[in-house]
Amino acid sequence: MTLCADGVGICTAADQVAGGGETPTSALQFDDQWRASTKISRAERDEVDAMIKSHYIGKWPGVCVLTLAMVRDGRRLGVIVFALPPRETAKRYGGETWELARLWVMDAVPKNAETYFIGQAIRHIRRHHKSVRVLVSYADPSAGHSGVIYKAANWIADGRTDDERKTPRFDYADAVTGKRYSRRGHVPAGVKIKRIPRVSKHRFFYRMSGTGPNTAKGK
């Protein structure tokens, strides 16, 4: 299995496409030797597209603002993507907010590499994108995810996405293929659909300043 943002996704042959060469040998811990030989760098979309397609969601987020790769010995071993969330999210946290929308790391990399990767991405944002105040991400229980990697990286739990809703939300699925659509208006004409109750996701956030309340604005 390959760890992803929100939890775990299936590893595929796309690992070999991402960087070429042999799959690195796994280690028990992401130790000092790994840290000394690993770096993060900005990545172009085509350089990490195979990794994004290997993520359990299988596609890019809507409005990407930053894509970083984990690189060791010239080979890309993982990708992290930040995107713009809905405007309501920035209002919730009282400042410019980015969403950690995708995180994918190869099987052969030690499991605790995700925490290192997130930490290095935060450093990069602090250095190069000083206007960003808060990072937010989600863990999807329907995919077996509980947010373990966010807790390990000292993010703050902030309830679930539908805690404040009075009515349930639904996704729309093609009755034949199973393909899901988040809104009825996105369903192609003529497609027979079925409504599927949407599972409320765990929400986590991280304040870039290191100060301020560990709750959403107004809570």
Backbone as CSV, one residue per row, in Angstrom:
resi,resn,N_x,N_y,N_z,CA_x,CA_y,CA_z,C_x,C_y,C_z
1,MET,0.827,-1.201,0.000,0.000,0.000,0.000,0.862,1.251,0.000
2,THR,0.370,2.312,-0.598,1.080,3.579,-0.655,0.296,4.636,0.099
3,LEU,0.934,5.345,1.031,0.233,6.334,1.826,-0.076,7.568,0.993
4,CYS,-1.268,8.107,1.221,-1.727,9.299,0.532,-2.305,10.265,1.545
5,ALA,-2.493,11.498,1.119,-3.238,12.422,1.960,-4.615,11.821,2.189
6,ASP,-5.139,11.976,3.369,-6.392,11.391,3.804,-6.240,9.919,4.133
7,GLY,-5.059,9.296,3.913,-4.903,7.907,4.297,-4.138,7.105,3.297
8,VAL,-4.712,5.999,2.834,-3.972,5.023,2.059,-4.613,4.813,0.705
9,GLY,-3.772,4.694,-0.318,-4.251,4.399,-1.652,-3.459,3.251,-2.235
10,ILE,-3.925,2.686,-3.314,-3.249,1.542,-3.906,-2.043,1.977,-4.722
11,CYS,-0.923,1.320,-4.522,0.282,1.576,-5.301,0.182,0.838,-6.624
12,THR,0.570,1.496,-7.715,0.497,0.869,-9.028,1.837,0.965,-9.727
13,ALA,1.886,0.444,-10.942,3.111,0.493,-11.727,3.526,1.906,-12.066
14,ALA,2.664,2.884,-11.794,3.000,4.283,-12.071,4.221,4.726,-11.273
15,ASP,4.541,4.019,-10.183,5.756,4.334,-9.432,6.955,4.408,-10.358
16,GLN,7.065,3.459,-11.264,8.221,3.382,-12.141,8.206,4.486,-13.191
17,VAL,7.012,4.991,-13.511,6.901,6.052,-14.510,7.400,7.375,-13.955
18,ALA,7.160,7.581,-12.656,7.396,8.895,-12.069,8.838,9.340,-12.144
19,GLY,9.782,8.437,-11.963,11.155,8.892,-11.933,12.129,8.011,-12.677
20,GLY,11.705,6.807,-13.017,12.599,5.891,-13.700,13.527,5.197,-12.740
21,GLY,14.206,4.142,-13.191,15.172,3.448,-12.358,14.514,2.419,-11.467
22,GLU,15.325,1.824,-10.588,14.831,0.774,-9.726,14.109,1.363,-8.522
23,THR,13.170,0.598,-7.989,12.474,1.015,-6.789,13.449,1.005,-5.625
24,PRO,13.543,2.089,-4.841,14.490,2.139,-3.740,14.147,1.118,-2.670
25,THR,15.174,0.679,-1.956,14.981,-0.290,-0.896,14.333,0.368,0.309
26,SER,13.291,-0.271,0.874,12.598,0.296,2.011,13.452,0.246,3.267
27,ALA,13.259,1.204,4.155,13.918,1.222,5.457,12.831,1.235,6.519
28,LEU,13.175,0.842,7.751,12.187,0.801,8.810,11.742,2.189,9.232
29,GLN,12.681,3.134,9.261,12.384,4.486,9.701,12.951,5.498,8.718
30,PHE,12.260,6.637,8.626,12.787,7.735,7.831,13.825,8.424,8.710
31,ASP,15.055,7.896,8.712,16.074,8.283,9.677,16.939,9.430,9.166
32,ASP,17.993,9.740,9.913,18.873,10.856,9.552,19.502,10.671,8.176
33,GLN,19.801,9.442,7.816,20.389,9.188,6.497,19.401,9.547,5.389
34,TRP,18.137,9.178,5.581,17.113,9.539,4.605,16.943,11.052,4.536
35,ARG,16.907,11.699,5.698,16.724,13.148,5.724,17.867,13.866,5.025
36,ALA,19.092,13.369,5.220,20.263,14.004,4.624,20.287,13.845,3.106
37,SER,19.665,12.801,2.603,19.737,12.517,1.164,18.450,12.855,0.422
38,THR,17.486,13.407,1.143,16.190,13.723,0.538,15.951,15.224,0.557
39,LYS,15.368,15.741,-0.494,15.020,17.160,-0.557,13.645,17.288,-1.197
40,ILE,13.075,18.485,-1.085,11.837,18.757,-1.801,12.095,19.883,-2.797
41,SER,11.396,19.849,-3.898,11.554,20.879,-4.923,10.239,21.043,-5.671
42,ARG,10.066,22.195,-6.273,8.862,22.437,-7.067,8.830,21.459,-8.235
43,ALA,7.643,21.054,-8.602,7.492,20.085,-9.687,6.457,20.575,-10.686
44,GLU,6.699,20.270,-11.943,5.732,20.578,-12.989,4.660,19.485,-13.011
45,ARG,3.517,19.849,-13.500,2.380,18.926,-13.503,2.704,17.609,-14.212
46,ASP,3.343,17.696,-15.367,3.611,16.470,-16.132,4.649,15.577,-15.459
47,GLU,5.467,16.144,-14.583,6.501,15.366,-13.903,5.922,14.446,-12.828
48,VAL,4.774,14.798,-12.285,4.197,14.025,-11.182,2.774,13.545,-11.485
49,ASP,2.360,13.669,-12.730,0.985,13.303,-13.090,0.693,11.836,-12.791
50,ALA,1.665,10.956,-13.029,1.460,9.524,-12.769,1.222,9.270,-11.287
51,MET,1.882,10.042,-10.433,1.673,9.884,-8.991,0.262,10.312,-8.595
52,ILE,-0.189,11.434,-9.134,-1.535,11.911,-8.825,-2.568,10.885,-9.281
53,LYS,-2.352,10.260,-10.400,-3.286,9.245,-10.889,-3.231,7.978,-10.051
54,SER,-2.150,7.792,-9.294,-2.050,6.642,-8.403,-2.679,6.913,-7.037
55,HIS,-2.914,8.191,-6.736,-3.603,8.570,-5.503,-5.023,8.005,-5.538
56,TYR,-5.612,7.706,-4.379,-6.915,7.040,-4.382,-8.007,7.873,-5.042
57,ILE,-7.868,9.208,-5.056,-8.850,10.054,-5.747,-8.637,9.991,-7.254
58,GLY,-7.379,9.908,-7.669,-7.068,9.653,-9.068,-7.086,10.845,-10.000
59,LYS,-7.228,12.070,-9.461,-7.236,13.238,-10.338,-6.719,14.453,-9.572
60,TRP,-6.363,15.498,-10.315,-5.846,16.726,-9.727,-6.966,17.523,-9.065
61,PRO,-6.658,18.297,-8.015,-7.653,19.214,-7.445,-7.914,20.364,-8.409
62,GLY,-8.929,21.158,-8.124,-9.360,22.192,-9.054,-8.360,23.292,-9.323
63,VAL,-8.003,24.068,-8.317,-7.121,25.225,-8.514,-5.834,24.997,-7.726
64,CYS,-4.827,24.445,-8.384,-3.553,24.140,-7.725,-2.712,25.411,-7.598
65,VAL,-2.114,25.601,-6.432,-1.268,26.771,-6.217,0.190,26.396,-5.970
66,LEU,0.445,25.149,-5.587,1.826,24.721,-5.334,1.917,23.203,-5.418
67,THR,2.911,22.733,-6.185,3.182,21.300,-6.288,4.645,21.065,-5.961
68,LEU,4.907,20.209,-4.978,6.268,19.896,-4.550,6.507,18.394,-4.663
69,ALA,7.720,18.034,-5.040,8.105,16.627,-5.119,9.129,16.298,-4.055
70,MET,9.073,15.073,-3.539,10.119,14.552,-2.674,11.139,13.849,-3.571
71,VAL,12.399,14.274,-3.481,13.429,13.781,-4.400,14.588,13.181,-3.621
72,ARG,15.043,12.011,-4.068,16.225,11.370,-3.485,17.050,10.763,-4.608
73,ASP,18.333,11.094,-4.631,19.240,10.595,-5.677,18.683,10.868,-7.071
74,GLY,18.078,12.026,-7.240,17.581,12.425,-8.552,16.245,11.823,-8.934
75,ARG,15.651,11.044,-8.047,14.391,10.396,-8.371,13.255,10.934,-7.506
76,ARG,12.128,11.218,-8.137,10.961,11.685,-7.407,10.249,10.498,-6.749
77,LEU,10.081,10.605,-5.435,9.486,9.517,-4.658,8.102,9.851,-4.117
78,GLY,7.697,11.113,-4.231,6.395,11.506,-3.709,6.013,12.885,-4.190
79,VAL,4.759,13.239,-3.963,4.260,14.543,-4.397,3.279,15.071,-3.357
80,ILE,3.282,16.378,-3.178,2.313,17.051,-2.317,1.766,18.245,-3.101
81,VAL,0.448,18.400,-3.089,-0.203,19.450,-3.877,-1.090,20.292,-2.959
82,PHE,-0.923,21.606,-3.056,-1.781,22.548,-2.335,-2.695,23.234,-3.348
83,ALA,-3.930,23.468,-2.926,-4.932,24.066,-3.812,-5.725,25.118,-3.045
84,LEU,-6.452,25.940,-3.788,-7.314,26.938,-3.155,-8.626,26.282,-2.731
85,PRO,-9.001,26.406,-1.465,-10.287,25.878,-1.004,-11.407,26.869,-1.308
86,PRO,-12.649,26.533,-1.027,-13.748,27.496,-1.184,-13.523,28.743,-0.328
87,ARG,-14.111,29.865,-0.735,-13.920,31.128,-0.016,-14.335,31.027,1.446
88,GLU,-15.327,30.198,1.718,-15.812,30.065,3.089,-14.721,29.558,4.032
89,THR,-13.756,28.813,3.480,-12.694,28.268,4.321,-11.796,29.382,4.835
90,ALA,-11.449,30.343,3.973,-10.628,31.471,4.403,-11.368,32.306,5.453
91,LYS,-12.677,32.447,5.292,-13.465,33.179,6.283,-13.457,32.437,7.612
92,ARG,-13.518,31.134,7.543,-13.548,30.312,8.755,-12.290,30.512,9.591
93,TYR,-11.145,30.641,8.907,-9.872,30.716,9.629,-9.290,32.126,9.685
94,GLY,-9.979,33.096,9.102,-9.589,34.483,9.271,-8.362,34.911,8.510
95,GLY,-8.109,34.355,7.344,-6.957,34.759,6.546,-6.768,33.841,5.351
96,GLU,-5.759,34.162,4.530,-5.505,33.357,3.325,-5.231,31.911,3.717
97,THR,-5.978,30.998,3.114,-5.900,29.586,3.471,-5.656,28.740,2.230
98,TRP,-4.729,27.799,2.340,-4.481,26.813,1.286,-4.893,25.445,1.794
99,GLU,-5.356,24.618,0.879,-5.714,23.245,1.230,-4.626,22.271,0.786
100,LEU,-4.180,21.434,1.710,-3.316,20.319,1.340,-4.248,19.278,0.722
101,ALA,-4.249,19.233,-0.613,-5.266,18.477,-1.334,-4.814,17.089,-1.775
102,ARG,-3.521,16.904,-1.980,-3.001,15.606,-2.381,-1.640,15.372,-1.724
103,LEU,-1.432,14.154,-1.233,-0.125,13.720,-0.730,0.037,12.260,-1.076
104,TRP,1.103,11.963,-1.815,1.339,10.590,-2.281,2.821,10.283,-2.145
105,VAL,3.144,9.139,-1.534,4.531,8.719,-1.342,4.644,7.245,-1.699
106,MET,5.721,6.877,-2.358,5.922,5.498,-2.796,5.996,4.527,-1.625
107,ASP,5.603,3.279,-1.901,5.665,2.210,-0.912,7.030,2.081,-0.249
108,ALA,8.077,2.168,-1.040,9.419,1.846,-0.552,9.980,2.882,0.415
109,VAL,9.357,4.038,0.476,9.813,5.081,1.391,9.255,4.789,2.785
110,PRO,10.051,4.921,3.851,9.548,4.651,5.207,8.269,5.430,5.501
111,LYS,7.367,4.813,6.235,6.037,5.377,6.457,6.044,6.755,7.097
112,ASN,6.977,6.993,8.012,6.962,8.296,8.676,7.544,9.408,7.811
113,ALA,7.803,9.119,6.541,8.262,10.151,5.612,7.181,11.200,5.373
114,GLU,5.900,10.828,5.509,4.823,11.782,5.269,4.923,12.982,6.211
115,THR,5.240,12.693,7.482,5.363,13.775,8.458,6.508,14.702,8.080
116,TYR,7.631,14.128,7.669,8.782,14.918,7.214,8.392,15.757,5.993
117,PHE,7.711,15.148,5.042,7.334,15.805,3.794,6.421,17.002,4.079
118,ILE,5.434,16.794,4.931,4.522,17.886,5.286,5.295,19.013,5.964
119,GLY,6.200,18.660,6.882,6.993,19.676,7.576,7.845,20.499,6.631
120,GLN,8.476,19.843,5.662,9.302,20.551,4.696,8.455,21.430,3.780
121,ALA,7.253,20.961,3.439,6.348,21.768,2.615,5.921,23.024,3.369
122,ILE,5.657,22.888,4.669,5.298,24.049,5.479,6.442,25.054,5.503
123,ARG,7.672,24.581,5.651,8.835,25.480,5.628,8.925,26.217,4.299
124,HIS,8.692,25.504,3.213,8.749,26.117,1.876,7.698,27.226,1.758
125,ILE,6.489,26.956,2.235,5.423,27.953,2.140,5.746,29.164,3.007
126,ARG,6.247,28.936,4.202,6.618,30.055,5.074,7.676,30.937,4.410
127,ARG,8.599,30.330,3.700,9.709,31.063,3.095,9.294,31.788,1.824
128,HIS,8.437,31.159,1.023,8.154,31.691,-0.310,6.732,32.226,-0.495
129,HIS,5.839,31.950,0.440,4.444,32.386,0.299,3.983,32.925,1.652
130,LYS,4.534,34.045,2.033,4.353,34.579,3.380,2.926,35.044,3.667
131,SER,2.112,35.217,2.639,0.739,35.690,2.859,-0.193,34.579,3.347
132,VAL,0.247,33.332,3.202,-0.601,32.208,3.610,-0.634,32.126,5.133
133,ARG,-1.822,32.154,5.684,-1.993,32.156,7.141,-2.278,30.770,7.715
134,VAL,-3.052,29.982,6.964,-3.528,28.705,7.492,-3.523,27.647,6.387
135,LEU,-3.219,26.409,6.770,-3.370,25.257,5.885,-4.495,24.395,6.432
136,VAL,-5.257,23.783,5.531,-6.355,22.924,5.949,-6.319,21.639,5.126
137,SER,-6.777,20.544,5.706,-6.888,19.308,4.951,-7.979,18.447,5.565
138,TYR,-8.312,17.350,4.875,-9.443,16.532,5.275,-9.080,15.054,5.224
139,ALA,-9.714,14.271,6.083,-9.543,12.817,6.089,-10.907,12.178,5.869
140,ASP,-10.975,11.296,4.893,-12.244,10.732,4.442,-12.498,9.359,5.083
141,PRO,-13.404,9.257,6.049,-13.683,7.969,6.690,-14.181,6.905,5.716
142,SER,-14.845,7.318,4.636,-15.369,6.339,3.681,-14.251,5.614,2.954
143,ALA,-13.036,6.192,2.986,-11.867,5.541,2.387,-10.962,4.940,3.466
144,GLY,-11.461,4.898,4.700,-10.696,4.304,5.787,-9.675,5.232,6.403
145,HIS,-9.854,6.536,6.259,-8.870,7.509,6.719,-9.356,8.244,7.966
146,SER,-8.450,8.445,8.906,-8.812,9.123,10.150,-7.944,10.341,10.438
147,GLY,-6.935,10.617,9.592,-6.095,11.796,9.789,-4.863,11.556,10.636
148,VAL,-4.373,10.327,10.670,-3.204,9.982,11.489,-2.001,10.841,11.133
149,ILE,-1.750,11.055,9.829,-0.550,11.799,9.441,-0.648,13.272,9.842
150,TYR,-1.854,13.828,9.884,-2.009,15.221,10.313,-1.776,15.353,11.814
151,LYS,-2.287,14.404,12.574,-2.051,14.408,14.016,-0.561,14.293,14.307
152,ALA,0.136,13.430,13.562,1.570,13.256,13.767,2.349,14.517,13.411
153,ALA,1.805,15.327,12.503,2.465,16.560,12.073,1.993,17.778,12.865
154,ASN,1.270,17.531,13.971,0.830,18.598,14.888,-0.233,19.522,14.298
155,TRP,-1.063,19.006,13.392,-2.202,19.768,12.936,-3.308,19.666,13.984
156,ILE,-4.245,20.601,13.933,-5.311,20.678,14.919,-6.608,20.109,14.332
157,ALA,-7.221,19.180,15.048,-8.516,18.642,14.622,-9.582,19.727,14.771
158,ASP,-10.449,19.831,13.764,-11.472,20.884,13.764,-12.823,20.311,13.342
159,GLY,-13.225,19.255,13.995,-14.535,18.684,13.734,-14.638,17.982,12.396
160,ARG,-15.863,17.930,11.890,-16.126,17.271,10.609,-16.867,18.227,9.685
161,THR,-16.809,17.954,8.415,-17.271,18.906,7.413,-18.765,19.207,7.501
162,ASP,-19.559,18.261,7.966,-21.003,18.489,8.000,-21.543,18.721,9.406
163,ASP,-20.671,19.038,10.355,-21.115,19.251,11.736,-22.159,20.350,11.847
164,GLU,-22.034,21.381,11.006,-22.907,22.549,11.128,-24.061,22.544,10.136
165,ARG,-24.214,21.447,9.382,-25.312,21.361,8.407,-26.563,20.805,9.067
166,LYS,-27.720,21.298,8.618,-28.997,20.827,9.140,-29.589,19.730,8.265
167,THR,-29.113,19.635,7.020,-29.612,18.608,6.108,-28.436,17.828,5.532
168,PRO,-28.599,16.537,5.269,-27.497,15.729,4.719,-27.193,16.095,3.274
169,ARG,-25.949,15.822,2.873,-25.549,16.043,1.486,-25.427,14.698,0.764
170,PHE,-25.548,14.774,-0.567,-25.486,13.566,-1.368,-24.527,13.758,-2.540
171,ASP,-23.889,12.652,-2.962,-23.197,12.603,-4.239,-24.136,11.909,-5.215
172,TYR,-23.829,12.088,-6.503,-24.624,11.456,-7.545,-23.732,10.501,-8.306
173,ALA,-24.180,9.245,-8.433,-23.362,8.222,-9.082,-24.057,7.683,-10.314
174,ASP,-23.278,7.481,-11.360,-23.779,6.841,-12.573,-24.224,5.425,-12.203
175,ALA,-25.471,5.103,-12.452,-26.009,3.804,-12.063,-25.346,2.648,-12.797
176,VAL,-24.684,2.929,-13.928,-24.047,1.872,-14.717,-22.553,1.771,-14.405
177,THR,-21.845,2.903,-14.461,-20.390,2.879,-14.297,-19.943,3.117,-12.856
178,GLY,-20.807,3.737,-12.050,-20.430,4.048,-10.677,-19.687,5.360,-10.519
179,LYS,-19.401,6.047,-11.623,-18.686,7.322,-11.540,-19.496,8.319,-10.737
180,ARG,-18.784,9.040,-9.831,-19.474,9.962,-8.927,-19.363,11.416,-9.382
181,TYR,-20.395,12.174,-9.062,-20.434,13.609,-9.323,-20.876,14.301,-8.034
182,SER,-20.212,15.392,-7.690,-20.528,16.073,-6.436,-21.774,16.946,-6.540
183,ARG,-22.155,17.307,-7.762,-23.337,18.145,-7.946,-24.196,17.592,-9.072
184,ARG,-25.499,17.770,-8.917,-26.446,17.265,-9.928,-26.182,17.912,-11.272
185,GLY,-25.789,19.191,-11.274,-25.536,19.885,-12.520,-24.334,19.375,-13.291
186,HIS,-23.462,18.577,-12.636,-22.283,18.040,-13.309,-22.569,16.724,-14.043
187,VAL,-23.755,16.161,-13.810,-24.088,14.875,-14.422,-24.458,15.080,-15.891
188,PRO,-23.806,14.344,-16.814,-24.131,14.486,-18.244,-25.589,14.127,-18.529
189,ALA,-26.133,14.775,-19.528,-27.523,14.520,-19.910,-27.707,13.058,-20.295
190,GLY,-28.815,12.483,-19.882,-29.145,11.110,-20.259,-28.576,10.039,-19.352
191,VAL,-27.739,10.402,-18.394,-27.126,9.420,-17.500,-28.089,9.095,-16.361
192,LYS,-28.307,7.813,-16.139,-29.137,7.383,-15.023,-28.295,7.428,-13.754
193,ILE,-28.833,8.074,-12.719,-28.049,8.269,-11.511,-28.747,7.698,-10.286
194,LYS,-27.948,7.521,-9.232,-28.487,7.182,-7.915,-27.820,8.099,-6.899
195,ARG,-28.570,8.506,-5.892,-28.040,9.384,-4.855,-27.372,8.551,-3.763
196,ILE,-26.163,9.006,-3.373,-25.412,8.314,-2.330,-25.119,9.309,-1.214
197,PRO,-25.510,9.009,0.022,-25.225,9.928,1.130,-23.722,10.213,1.226
198,ARG,-23.375,11.493,1.362,-21.976,11.891,1.452,-21.492,11.757,2.902
199,VAL,-20.350,11.092,3.076,-19.802,10.897,4.411,-19.082,12.163,4.869
200,SER,-19.357,12.603,6.065,-18.701,13.784,6.621,-17.226,13.493,6.884
201,LYS,-16.344,14.382,6.416,-14.901,14.172,6.558,-14.361,14.835,7.815
202,HIS,-13.283,14.264,8.349,-12.553,14.897,9.443,-11.787,16.098,8.886
203,ARG,-11.803,17.213,9.611,-11.118,18.427,9.171,-9.945,18.725,10.107
204,PHE,-8.794,19.112,9.505,-7.605,19.480,10.272,-7.040,20.786,9.727
205,PHE,-6.440,21.608,10.609,-5.813,22.833,10.125,-4.495,23.083,10.841
206,TYR,-3.675,23.942,10.223,-2.350,24.281,10.758,-2.128,25.773,10.567
207,ARG,-1.867,26.493,11.658,-1.609,27.933,11.568,-0.142,28.176,11.243
208,MET,0.117,28.895,10.148,1.482,29.113,9.674,2.295,30.005,10.600
209,SER,1.619,30.891,11.344,2.329,31.824,12.211,2.865,31.153,13.463
210,GLY,2.283,30.004,13.801,2.683,29.338,15.031,2.035,29.947,16.251
211,THR,1.218,30.992,16.027,0.504,31.639,17.133,-0.955,31.780,16.757
212,GLY,-1.764,32.179,17.706,-3.175,32.346,17.433,-3.967,31.185,17.987
213,PRO,-5.284,31.310,17.998,-6.136,30.271,18.575,-6.096,28.977,17.789
214,ASN,-6.128,27.855,18.474,-6.136,26.568,17.808,-7.564,26.112,17.522
215,THR,-8.393,27.062,17.142,-9.761,26.794,16.735,-10.074,27.657,15.535
216,ALA,-11.166,27.331,14.862,-11.569,28.172,13.737,-12.049,29.515,14.261
217,LYS,-12.067,30.516,13.373,-12.504,31.856,13.739,-13.933,31.819,14.274
218,GLY,-14.114,32.437,15.426,-15.435,32.533,15.982,-15.878,31.332,16.778
219,LYS,-15.027,30.299,16.906,-15.427,29.108,17.664,-14.893,29.190,19.080
